[in-house]
Amino acid sequence: MTKNMFVAATLLASVSATALAAGPVELNDENTGRIREMLTDQGYEVGKIKIEDGLYEAYARKDGHKYEVFLDGDFAVVRTEMDD
């Protein structure tokens, strides 16, 4: 049991450190504009942008597919999910 608690604490500390390393996630015109420009340059057609679980979430289309693109506070893509 102690080993499991150690692993859980280590994982939590790692996630917390990553969240603190990125800039704050705030939805405003400047940030949404930056996300739109960045994803458009990558070939996406960007729709709605919102915040979910401390990340920016952009709904986008590319090559006939729908995607959810998640970015951290430094506007780095942390994951992309196909939404078909």
N, C-alpha and C positions, 0 to 999 in steps of 0.2 A: 504494500500500500504506500509506503514512504517513497519508493521509486516512482510510482505513478504521480504522486503529489509533486515530486521534484520535476518530472517531465512537464507536467501541466504548468507549474510556476515558471519554468524556463521558456516554454512556448508563449505564455502570457507576457513575460518580460520582453521577448523578441518582438512580438506584435506591437507592444506599447512603444518600444524604441523606434520601430519603423514609422509608426504614426506620428511620433514627436519629431522625427527627422524631416518629414514632409511639411510644407507650408500649410497654413490654415485653409480649410475648404469653405469658401464663401461664395454664394451665388449672387453675382452682380453682372452688370452689362460688360464690364472690362473682362472678367473671367470667362463668361460665356462666349464673348467675341474671340478671345484667344483660343478657346477650345474649338470653336467653329472653324477658325482659320487653319489651325493645325490639322484637324481631321479632313478638311476640304483639300488641303495640300496633299494628303495621303489618298485622295480619291473617293472619300466618303461624301454622301449627301446627308447633312446633319439635320435632324429634326429637333425634338424636345431635349433639353438638358436639365437635369435635376440633381439633387444630392441624395444619396442613399448609403447608409452605413458608413458615413464619414468619407465617401468618395464622390467625385463627380460621375454621373452616369449620363452618357449621351446615346440617344437612339439614332441610329444611322443606317444608311443603305449603301451597298457597294456591290457591283457586279451582279445585281439582281437578288441579293440576299439582304436580310435585315440583321442588324447587329446591335448589341448593347456594349458600349465601350466604356470601361471604368478607368478613371484617372485619379491620381493622388493630388495632394495640395501643391505639388511642384509640376503638375500637368504631365506627369509621366504615366503612360498607359500601364496599368497593373494587370489587367485582364480584358479579354474580349470574348463575348459569348454570341454565337450565332442564334438568332431568334426566329427560325422558320417554323 
